[in-house]
């Protein structure tokens, strides 16, 4: 068996969950910080649960359709 055929049959290395979590953190932290900076002045007199109810859907959409696909496609080799 040649070296190339042995490599072709070797199982793929599974991505590191720790590195994935770090990349997600690096994408979400600035998003949450920026979101809070934008929302805070507009909703200063709102209770905290109402502010988070406004911000969380935006963050989830950005994560599901932006940050996580970006990590899984463009940063795959680093996982």
Backbone as JSON Lines, residues from 0, in Angstrom:
{"i":0,"aa":"X","n":[0.85,-1.17,0.0],"ca":[0.0,0.0,0.0],"c":[0.9,1.24,0.0]}
{"i":1,"aa":"X","n":[0.6,2.18,-0.85],"ca":[1.42,3.38,-0.93],"c":[1.03,4.36,0.18]}
{"i":2,"aa":"X","n":[1.88,5.37,0.39],"ca":[1.65,6.35,1.45],"c":[0.4,7.18,1.16]}
{"i":3,"aa":"X","n":[0.16,7.48,-0.11],"ca":[-1.02,8.3,-0.44],"c":[-2.31,7.54,-0.22]}
{"i":4,"aa":"X","n":[-2.34,6.25,-0.5],"ca":[-3.57,5.5,-0.28],"c":[-3.8,5.29,1.22]}
{"i":5,"aa":"X","n":[-2.74,5.19,2.01],"ca":[-2.89,5.07,3.46],"c":[-3.45,6.37,4.04]}
{"i":6,"aa":"X","n":[-3.0,7.51,3.5],"ca":[-3.52,8.79,3.97],"c":[-4.98,8.96,3.58]}
{"i":7,"aa":"X","n":[-5.34,8.46,2.41],"ca":[-6.71,8.6,1.94],"c":[-7.68,7.79,2.79]}
{"i":8,"aa":"X","n":[-7.22,6.68,3.35],"ca":[-8.11,5.85,4.16],"c":[-8.07,6.2,5.64]}
{"i":9,"aa":"X","n":[-7.14,7.04,6.05],"ca":[-7.05,7.43,7.46],"c":[-8.26,8.28,7.83]}
{"i":10,"aa":"X","n":[-8.83,8.07,9.02],"ca":[-9.99,8.87,9.42],"c":[-9.59,10.34,9.62]}
{"i":11,"aa":"X","n":[-10.5,11.22,9.3],"ca":[-10.25,12.65,9.46],"c":[-10.21,12.99,10.95]}
{"i":12,"aa":"X","n":[-9.34,13.91,11.28],"ca":[-9.22,14.37,12.67],"c":[-10.44,15.21,13.01]}
{"i":13,"aa":"X","n":[-11.05,14.94,14.13],"ca":[-12.23,15.72,14.52],"c":[-11.78,17.09,15.05]}
{"i":14,"aa":"X","n":[-12.6,18.11,14.81],"ca":[-12.24,19.46,15.25],"c":[-12.17,19.56,16.77]}
{"i":15,"aa":"X","n":[-11.33,20.44,17.25],"ca":[-11.19,20.67,18.69],"c":[-12.35,21.54,19.18]}
{"i":16,"aa":"X","n":[-13.09,21.04,20.14],"ca":[-14.2,21.81,20.71],"c":[-13.69,23.04,21.46]}
{"i":17,"aa":"X","n":[-12.54,22.92,22.08],"ca":[-11.98,24.05,22.81],"c":[-11.63,25.18,21.85]}
{"i":18,"aa":"X","n":[-10.94,24.85,20.75],"ca":[-10.61,25.9,19.78],"c":[-11.86,26.5,19.15]}
{"i":19,"aa":"X","n":[-12.86,25.66,18.87],"ca":[-14.12,26.16,18.32],"c":[-14.76,27.13,19.31]}
{"i":20,"aa":"X","n":[-14.78,26.77,20.58],"ca":[-15.35,27.64,21.62],"c":[-14.6,28.96,21.7]}
{"i":21,"aa":"X","n":[-13.29,28.91,21.57],"ca":[-12.49,30.14,21.61],"c":[-12.83,31.03,20.42]}
{"i":22,"aa":"X","n":[-12.94,30.44,19.23],"ca":[-13.3,31.22,18.04],"c":[-14.7,31.82,18.18]}
{"i":23,"aa":"X","n":[-15.64,31.05,18.72],"ca":[-16.99,31.58,18.92],"c":[-16.94,32.73,19.92]}
{"i":24,"aa":"X","n":[-16.19,32.57,20.99],"ca":[-16.04,33.64,21.97],"c":[-15.48,34.9,21.32]}
{"i":25,"aa":"X","n":[-14.45,34.73,20.49],"ca":[-13.82,35.88,19.83],"c":[-14.76,36.57,18.85]}
{"i":26,"aa":"X","n":[-15.74,35.84,18.34],"ca":[-16.72,36.45,17.46],"c":[-17.89,37.06,18.2]}
{"i":27,"aa":"X","n":[-18.31,36.43,19.28],"ca":[-19.5,36.87,20.0],"c":[-19.21,38.02,20.96]}
{"i":28,"aa":"X","n":[-18.08,37.99,21.62],"ca":[-17.77,39.02,22.61],"c":[-17.84,40.44,22.02]}
{"i":29,"aa":"X","n":[-17.17,40.7,20.89],"ca":[-17.28,42.06,20.32],"c":[-18.72,42.38,19.88]}
{"i":30,"aa":"X","n":[-19.44,41.38,19.4],"ca":[-20.82,41.6,18.98],"c":[-21.69,41.99,20.17]}
{"i":31,"aa":"X","n":[-21.54,41.31,21.28],"ca":[-22.33,41.63,22.48],"c":[-21.93,43.0,23.01]}
{"i":32,"aa":"X","n":[-20.65,43.27,23.05],"ca":[-20.18,44.57,23.56],"c":[-20.7,45.71,22.7]}
{"i":33,"aa":"X","n":[-20.58,45.58,21.39],"ca":[-21.08,46.61,20.49],"c":[-22.6,46.74,20.6]}
{"i":34,"aa":"X","n":[-23.28,45.6,20.68],"ca":[-24.73,45.63,20.84],"c":[-25.16,46.34,22.1]}
{"i":35,"aa":"X","n":[-24.48,46.07,23.2],"ca":[-24.8,46.75,24.45],"c":[-24.53,48.25,24.36]}
{"i":36,"aa":"X","n":[-23.46,48.62,23.68],"ca":[-23.14,50.04,23.53],"c":[-24.21,50.76,22.7]}
{"i":37,"aa":"X","n":[-24.79,50.08,21.74],"ca":[-25.83,50.69,20.9],"c":[-27.17,50.71,21.63]}
{"i":38,"aa":"X","n":[-27.51,49.6,22.29],"ca":[-28.82,49.46,22.92],"c":[-28.94,50.28,24.21]}
{"i":39,"aa":"X","n":[-27.89,50.37,24.98],"ca":[-27.93,51.02,26.29],"c":[-28.48,52.45,26.24]}
{"i":40,"aa":"X","n":[-27.97,53.31,25.37],"ca":[-28.5,54.68,25.37],"c":[-29.97,54.77,24.91]}
{"i":41,"aa":"X","n":[-30.37,53.85,24.04],"ca":[-31.73,53.88,23.52],"c":[-32.75,53.29,24.49]}
{"i":42,"aa":"X","n":[-32.28,52.44,25.39],"ca":[-33.18,51.73,26.3],"c":[-32.75,51.9,27.75]}
{"i":43,"aa":"X","n":[-32.24,53.05,28.1],"ca":[-31.69,53.27,29.44],"c":[-32.73,53.07,30.54]}
{"i":44,"aa":"X","n":[-33.98,53.41,30.27],"ca":[-35.0,53.28,31.31],"c":[-35.73,51.94,31.27]}
{"i":45,"aa":"X","n":[-35.34,51.04,30.37],"ca":[-35.95,49.7,30.29],"c":[-35.34,48.8,31.35]}
{"i":46,"aa":"X","n":[-36.09,47.83,31.84],"ca":[-35.5,46.83,32.73],"c":[-34.53,45.94,31.96]}
{"i":47,"aa":"X","n":[-33.57,45.38,32.66],"ca":[-32.55,44.54,32.03],"c":[-33.12,43.39,31.2]}
{"i":48,"aa":"X","n":[-34.14,42.65,31.7],"ca":[-34.68,41.56,30.87],"c":[-35.25,42.04,29.53]}
{"i":49,"aa":"X","n":[-35.82,43.22,29.49],"ca":[-36.34,43.75,28.22],"c":[-35.2,44.09,27.27]}
{"i":50,"aa":"X","n":[-34.13,44.66,27.8],"ca":[-32.96,44.97,26.96],"c":[-32.34,43.71,26.38]}
{"i":51,"aa":"X","n":[-32.2,42.69,27.21],"ca":[-31.61,41.45,26.7],"c":[-32.55,40.76,25.72]}
{"i":52,"aa":"X","n":[-33.86,40.9,25.92],"ca":[-34.82,40.34,24.98],"c":[-34.7,41.01,23.62]}
{"i":53,"aa":"X","n":[-34.32,42.24,23.59],"ca":[-34.1,42.96,22.33],"c":[-32.78,42.55,21.68]}
{"i":54,"aa":"X","n":[-31.75,42.34,22.48],"ca":[-30.42,42.1,21.96],"c":[-30.15,40.63,21.6]}
{"i":55,"aa":"X","n":[-30.65,39.7,22.38],"ca":[-30.33,38.28,22.18],"c":[-30.75,37.75,20.81]}
{"i":56,"aa":"X","n":[-31.94,38.06,20.29],"ca":[-32.26,37.55,18.94],"c":[-31.29,38.04,17.86]}
{"i":57,"aa":"X","n":[-30.83,39.26,17.97],"ca":[-29.86,39.78,17.01],"c":[-28.55,39.0,17.1]}
{"i":58,"aa":"X","n":[-28.11,38.73,18.3],"ca":[-26.87,37.99,18.5],"c":[-27.01,36.55,17.99]}
{"i":59,"aa":"X","n":[-28.14,35.92,18.28],"ca":[-28.35,34.53,17.83],"c":[-28.36,34.46,16.31]}
{"i":60,"aa":"X","n":[-29.03,35.38,15.65],"ca":[-29.05,35.4,14.18],"c":[-27.64,35.59,13.63]}
{"i":61,"aa":"X","n":[-26.89,36.5,14.21],"ca":[-25.5,36.72,13.77],"c":[-24.64,35.48,13.99]}
{"i":62,"aa":"X","n":[-24.88,34.78,15.07],"ca":[-24.11,33.56,15.33],"c":[-24.47,32.45,14.33]}
{"i":63,"aa":"X","n":[-25.77,32.2,14.14],"ca":[-26.22,31.07,13.33],"c":[-25.91,31.29,11.85]}
{"i":64,"aa":"X","n":[-26.1,32.5,11.36],"ca":[-25.9,32.74,9.93],"c":[-24.62,33.5,9.61]}
{"i":65,"aa":"X","n":[-23.82,33.85,10.6],"ca":[-22.61,34.6,10.34],"c":[-21.36,34.02,10.97]}
{"i":66,"aa":"X","n":[-21.29,34.08,12.28],"ca":[-20.07,33.71,12.99],"c":[-19.76,32.23,12.87]}
{"i":67,"aa":"X","n":[-20.7,31.36,13.16],"ca":[-20.44,29.92,13.14],"c":[-20.15,29.42,11.73]}
{"i":68,"aa":"X","n":[-20.92,29.8,10.7],"ca":[-20.53,29.37,9.35],"c":[-19.15,29.88,8.93]}
{"i":69,"aa":"X","n":[-18.81,31.1,9.34],"ca":[-17.48,31.64,9.02],"c":[-16.39,30.78,9.66]}
{"i":70,"aa":"X","n":[-16.59,30.41,10.91],"ca":[-15.61,29.57,11.6],"c":[-15.51,28.2,10.93]}
{"i":71,"aa":"X","n":[-16.65,27.61,10.61],"ca":[-16.65,26.26,10.05],"c":[-16.1,26.2,8.63]}
{"i":72,"aa":"X","n":[-16.17,27.3,7.88],"ca":[-15.65,27.27,6.52],"c":[-14.26,27.87,6.42]}
{"i":73,"aa":"X","n":[-14.09,29.09,6.83],"ca":[-12.82,29.79,6.62],"c":[-11.77,29.52,7.67]}
{"i":74,"aa":"X","n":[-12.18,29.1,8.86],"ca":[-11.22,28.84,9.93],"c":[-11.11,27.35,10.24]}
{"i":75,"aa":"X","n":[-11.67,26.51,9.39],"ca":[-11.7,25.05,9.61],"c":[-10.31,24.48,9.88]}
{"i":76,"aa":"X","n":[-9.32,24.95,9.15],"ca":[-7.96,24.38,9.3],"c":[-7.36,24.66,10.67]}
{"i":77,"aa":"X","n":[-7.86,25.66,11.37],"ca":[-7.34,25.98,12.71],"c":[-8.04,25.21,13.81]}
{"i":78,"aa":"X","n":[-9.13,24.54,13.46],"ca":[-9.84,23.76,14.48],"c":[-9.14,22.44,14.66]}
